[in-house]
């Protein structure tokens, strides 16, 4: 039995996370993969797509946190997937992370906020409609590949959006099947695994998508995946280009900037908190 510790639960378009307040890095030290798996388990744990440890950059030993401190980011998002693996970046997670900081009175919601991640320091802004907008940094195409699901294969586009992605446009989101197991892909192209998105165009500036995330399975939403889908959907459209991207969990807005970067806007909601008792 471990000493009970505080947790919160939140989501961004139903991409859900357990948040662990560890401001001074004294409660969890380095977040273990085993604890992350236990917390995220939907039967024996709290249940989530990932865990976000909330720690000050100066009090986190991760090299990315130390770089964030040098970049002027007070807070570092220590993110692990549901299977315990580390993740570079999470566009939905960072909004939930900032919503927690806002709720606790730890940040000034009237000014942009810099947050450290393993994909560099991200700037988050509050929107007038209570959504949060994240500067996701540069999103870029890396070339073509092939993905498969449900006994079928499709051409896809490799995209670097902080995390590795493969985006395939299909005739119907139903044709890929239930996605109970990971889509197939070329291991040599994605040695660290890949998030696979299946997308359909629903309007001139609108797309719908499903996503199978490495380390989590099919989720209701993926922020970096939405940016990857938007990039492929926009193709060579004049920048800035704004697209509505609808994963099953809700609506996200992606703005592709002329400098190659992307802004991701969407909701962030805290829904529960408590004490975790199990060791």
N, C-alpha and C positions, 0 to 999 in steps of 0.2 A: 504494500500500500504506500503510495506517495503522498506527500503533503498536498491537500486540495489546492487547486489554483483556479483563477477566474478565466472564463472564456466568454466570447460573444459570437453570435451567428448573424451573418449578413449575406446579401446577394446583390448582384448586378444583372438584370434581365435573367434571373433564376440560375445564374452561374453562382453557386453558393460556397461560402467559406466559413471556417472556424477562425476567429481572431484570438490570438493569445497576447494580452498586454504584458510586455516584459521590458518596460521602458529603459531600465538601467542594465539589462542583460544579466540580471541576478537570479531569475526564476528558472529559466530553461537552459541558460548557457548556449550551447549549440543545439538547435531543435533536431531531435533524432528522427530518423526515418520511421522507426517503430512507433513512436508516439504519434507521428503524423498519420500513419496508417490506422492506428486505433481510433483516433479522433474522427477520422473521415468515414469509418465504417458505418454503413447505414442500418445495421442491425445491433452491433455491440458497442457502437460509439455514438457520437453526436450526429454524424452524417454530413458530408460535404464533398465538394470537388477538390478542395485543397485547404491548406492551413496557411495563415498569414501571421507570422510573429511580428509584433509591433515593438521595435527596439530603436533606441537612439543610435545614429551612425557611429558616434564616438565610443559606444559601449558594445559594439558588435565586432567580433574578430574576423568576419568575412572580409577578404580583400576588397570586394565590391563596396562594402559599407565604408571602408576607410577612404576609398576614392570618392564616395558620396559625400563624406565629411569634407574632403578637400574641395568638392564642388559647391559647398555651402548648403547641403541638404541635411537638416537636423535629424530626420527620420529615415529609417531603412526598412523596406518590406522584405522580410525573410520568408520566401514563399516555397512551400513544398506541395507537390501534387498528392492526390489521394493514395498513390502507391508508395509514397515516401520519398520519391525522387525530387531533386532540386529543379526549379524552373527559373528561367532567365527573367521572364516578364509575364504579367497578366493584366490586360487592359481593364477587365471588369474588376479584378481584385484590387487594383490600386485605387479605384474609385471608392470601393467599400472601405479600404484602409484609411483613406482621407476622411470619409464620413465618420468613422470612429474618432479620429483626432478632433474633428469639428465638434462632435457630441461631447467629448471630454473637456472641451475648452482649451485644448493644447495648441491650437493654431488660430490664426486670424483669417476668417473666411472672406475678408474684403480684399485680400491681395493674393496673387498667384503663389502657389506653394510648390517647393521642390522636394521630391521624394526619391530616395536612392533605391535602385533595383539592381539585379545582376546584369541587366541590359543597359546600365547607365542611369543617369539622373533624369527623371521625368518631371515636367512642370504640369501642375493640375490647377484648373481654374473653375470657379463656381459660375454656373449659368443662371440667367434670370428665372428660368423655369424650374429651378432647384436641381437640375441635372448637374453633372460634373463633366468637364472636358479635359482630356489628357493629351498632351503633346507626346505622341508615341515615337517620335524620331523618324528616321529614314526607313521607308518600306520599299523593297526592291525585288524585281523579278530576277531569277537565277537560271532560267531555262526550263525546258519541257521534261516531263516524266510521265509515268503511267501509274494509275492506282486501280485497285479492284475491290469489289464488294458484291455479295450476293451472286457470285458466279459470273460476274461481268467485269469488264475493264473499260476505263475511259482515259483519254489523254488529259493530262493535268499540267498546271504551271507551278513550278517551284517558286516560293516566295520567302524572303527573309523579312520577318516583321518583329524582330527581337527573338522570337521563337521560330523554328523551321515549320513551314507549311507547304502543303500540296493542295491546290485548288482545282477541282474538276467541275465544269458546267455540264448539267444533265438535263434531260427532257422533263423529268419529274423527280421530286425528292423522295417519292415512294419507291422508285425503281431500285434504290440501293439496298432495300431490305431493312431489317431491324437493327443492324449494326451492333450485334451482340459481341462481336469480336473485331479486332483491329483490321482495317482495310489492308490489302496487300500493297507493297511498294518495293522499290529497289533499295535494298539495305545499303548498298555501296554509296548511294546518293544521300542517304540519311543515316549515318552511323549512330547518331544519338537519338534516333526515332523522329517522328514527325506528326504534326497535327494535320488531319486530312479533312478538307471542307468539300461538301457537295453543294452546288448552288444552281439556282434558276433565276432568270430575269423575270421580274414582275412588273416592270415599267421602265420608262426611259432612264430614270435615275433611281431605280429601286431593284433590290435583289432579295431573295430569301435563301436561307442556308441551313444545312445541318453540319455538325462537326463531331469527329471522333478525336478526342485529345489524348495524346500520349500520356500515360500515367494516370488517366482518369476515366477513359471510355467515352461513350457518347454523352455530351453535356447539353444543357439547354441553351448555352451561349458561350462564345469565346471572343474576347475583345481583340486580341491580335489576329484571330482568324477573320473577324469582320473586316479588319483593315486589309488583310490579304485578299479576301474576296472582292472588296471594293476596288483594289488596284487592278485586278484582272478584269473586272467588269468594265471599268472606265477605259481600259486600253490606252489609246492615244488621245483621249479627250483633253480639251484645253484645261489647264490648271489655273486657278483652283477648281476642283470638281467635287461636288457634294452628292453623296449617295445615302439613301436610307437602306440599311441592312437589317433584315428581320430573321434572326434565329428563332427557334421555337419559344424562347423565353421572353421575347419582347422586341422593342425597336431600338437600334443604335444608329447614330448618325456619324458617318465618316467623311471628313473633308481632306482631300488629297491636295497638298499645297504645291506651289510651283517649285519650291526648293527640294522636292522629293520626300518631304515629311508628311505625316498624317496626324490629324486631330480626331480623337474618338470621343463622342459625347453620349452619355446615357445615364440612367438612374443608378442610385446606390441606396440600399435600404438595410437598416439594422433591425432584426426581428426578435432576438432573444439573447439572454445572457444567464450565466449560472456558475456553478462550481463543479469542477471535474474531480471525481473521487478515486478513480481506478488507477492502479499502478501497472 
